[in-house]
């Protein structure tokens, strides 16, 4: 019986068409009323068309609702089938991590592991046309990892084609004297990257981004003011994130301007990178 009802439902358009056509023929041949025949035939055609369109719309809506229902209930159904208590705890942790990543995606951020993070940075550097504004924590061996070296090579390709790159290194005054730190600074300076230094003790512990005080890793890059890659303050499964959302890019531009205001220009003095202000002070004193 259910199968018969489904077949009748599927053939509703044809049934209405044949019923309207039959009535039109009846009015025309039996009653000899051509006006009624044409009117009945026209109404039958319109009813068939309306039935077809409504039926298709209902079928499409039903399919979309069923898909949404499956998406909404897929995780609860899967969790309900886990009976082991330890597995249940692990499943809840996975769900919490997934929800956290979904919140990032809703804000326009794509979470990236370390390798994908630097690959994405290299890709954006190769695509940049005008300027890269970068902020990085400075430590010995900054270029010791292969993924960072490949990212830096993309920076150098950009400089070669006329790209302007400014890198603000966040460090301490004590670390500035470290030979390994000096090696990193000299390499960047000689590669025509505009180097500036910002000292941690001169920076606030939290930064105002978008009207809220947040911790910053001081490790991000802005590409042509259209995309940003940023390292998480506390890295876990994902090393950092990328966004091209205009509102989020604007927040990092504001953060960069705050840091740039506290950063010091540098210069080369006796094969060492020193603060330009110190050289000026010595020159004025002499």
N, C-alpha and C positions, 0 to 999 in steps of 0.2 A: 504493500500500500504506500509506504514511504517512497519507494522507487517510482511508482506511478505519479505521485504528487510532484516529485522532482522533475519528471519528464514533462508534465503539464506546465509546470512553472517555467521550464526552459523554452517551451513552445508557445508561451503566452502571446508573444508578438505576432506569430503566424496565425494563432487562433483568432486574435482581434482583427487581423487583416482579412482573413477568409470570411469572418462573420460580417464585417463591413461590406466586403465585396459581394457576399451573398445577398444581403439586404438591398444593396444598390441594384443588383440584377433583378431581384424580385420587384422592386418599385418600377424598374424600367420595362420589363417584359410582361409582368402580370398586371400591374396597376396602370401602366402607361403614363407614369408621372416622372418625366425626365428630370425636372427640377429637384424633386425629392431624391431621385437616384443619384444625381451628381453630388447633392449635399451630403447624403449618407456615405457615399464613397469617400468624399473629402474628409469628413469627420473621422471615418474609420482609419484613413491613412494617418491623420494627425494623432489619433489615440495610439496607434501602433508605434509611431515615432516616439511619443512621450513615454510609453511603456518601455521601449528599448533603452532610451536615455536614462530613465529612472532606475531600471534594472541594472544597467552598467555602473551607474553611480553607487548604488547600494552594494554591488559586488566589490567595487574598488574600495569603498569605505570599510566593508567587512574584512577584506584582506589586510588593509592597513591597521585596523584595530587588533586583528589577530596577531600581526607581527609585533605591534607594540605590547600586547599582552604577554607574548612569549619573552620579549626583552625584559620587561619589568619583573616577571616571575621566574625567569631562568635561574637567577642566583639563589632566591629563597628555596626553590624546588631542589636545586643541587645541594644546598646546605642541609635541607631536611633529610636527604638520603645518606648523610654522613653520620654514622652511629658511634664511631670511636671517639671518646672525649678528647684525646690528644690531637687527633686529626681535626676535630671541630674547632679547637683553639687555633690551630694553624690556619684553618679556612677563614676564621674571623679576622686574623691578621692580614691575610691576602685581600680580603674584601675591604678592610680599612685602608690598605695601601692603594687599592684600585680607586676607591672613592676620593682619596687625596689627589691622585693623578687626574681624575675626572674634573676635580675642582680647578686644577691648573689648566686643563684644556678649555674649560668654560671661560677662563680669563684670557685665553688666547695664547697660552704657553704650551710648548711641546717639550716634555721631559726627555733628556738625552743622557745615555751613559757616557763615560769618559772618551772612548774612541769616537763615537758619533758626535760628541760635543765639539771636538777639535776638527773633525772632518767637516762639520757644518760651518765652523768658523773659517776654515780654509776656503770652502766653497763661496761663502759670502764675501770674503776678502778678494777672491778672484773676480767676483761680480761687481764689486764696489767701483764707482766711477770717480768719486771726488775725495772722500775723507773717511778715515776710521778714527774714532775716539775710543781709546782703550784705557782701562785701569787694571793693574795687576799687582798682587802682593809680591814683593821682591825678596828672594831668598837665594842662597848659593845653589848652583845647579839648576837654575830656572829653565835652561834649555837642555837638560840631560835626558828628558823623556822623548822617545821617538815621535809620539803624537804631537807634542808641542813643537818639535823641530819642523815637522811638516806644516804645521800651522804658521810658523814663523817664515818658512820659505814662501808661503802664499803672500805674507806681508811684503817680503822683499820683491816679489813679482809685481805687486801693486806699486811699490815705490819706483820701480824701473819704468813703469808706464805713466808716472806722474801723480800717483795717488799720495795724498798728504796723510801721514799717520802720526798721531800724538799719543804717546803712552805715558800715563802717570803711574809711576811705581810707588807703592805704599810700603814704607820700610821704617827703620829707626835710625837715628843719628849714629848709634854704635855700629850697626851693620854696614854703614856706608864705608867704613874703613876695611871691611873684609875683602881680601884679594879676589875671591870668587865672585863677590857682588860687584866689584869693580870691573871684572871681566865681562859680566853680563851688560853692565851699563856702557862700557867702551864699545862692545860689539854693536849695540843698538845705535849709539851715537854716531859711529863711523858708517853705519848702514843708512844714514840720512833719515832716521826716525827721530822726531822731536821728543826728547826725553825730559820729563819733569819728575820731581820727587815730592811726595807728601809724607810727612812723618806722623806715625800713629798717635803719638802723644798730643798732636795738634788737631786731631780729628775727633768729632763727637763719637760716643759709643754707639749711639743710634742716629739714624738719618731720617729726616722727614721726606717720605716718598708718597706723593698722592694724598697728602693730608693725614698720614698715619706714621708714627715712629716705628721703624723697623731696623733690625740688624742687617748689615751688609757684609758680603764676603770681600768687597773691594776687588772683585775679579769679574769684569764684564767688558764687552766691546760693543760699540754702536757703529753700524755700517750705513754711511750715507743718510743717517737719520731716518732710516726706513726699517731696520731690523736690529735686534739685540740678541747677543748670547751672554748668559750670566751663569756663574758657578753658584751652586747652593751654599748657604752658610755652613750647613752640616750635610756633607755628602753621604749618601747611602747607596741604594741601588742605582740611583741616577746621580750623575755628576753635576749636571746643570740643566739649563732650559733655554729655549729659543722662542722669540716672539716677533711677529711683524705687525701686531696690533698697534695702531697709531697712538691710542691712549697710553698703553704700557711703554712704548718707545719714548713718549714725552716724559714719563716719570724718570726714566733712566737719563734722559738728557738733562733734566733738572738736577739729578744726583751728580752727574758729571760736572755740571757748572758749579755745584757746591764744592766738589773736590778740587776742581781747577782753581777756584778762588784761594784755596789753602796750599796749592802746589808751588814748588820753587823751580824756576828755570835753572838749568845747569850749563856748565861749560867745561872745556878740556884745559887742564892746567898740569903741566909736567907729566903727561901720560896718565892723568887721573881725572876722574869726573868729580867736580866739586860744585858747590852752589855758586851761581853767578853773583849772588849778592855778597858772598864772602870775598870774591876777587875784587869786586867794586870797592868794598870797605877797605881792603888792603891798599888799593890804588889811591884812594882818597887820603888814607893815613900817611902814605909816603909822599 
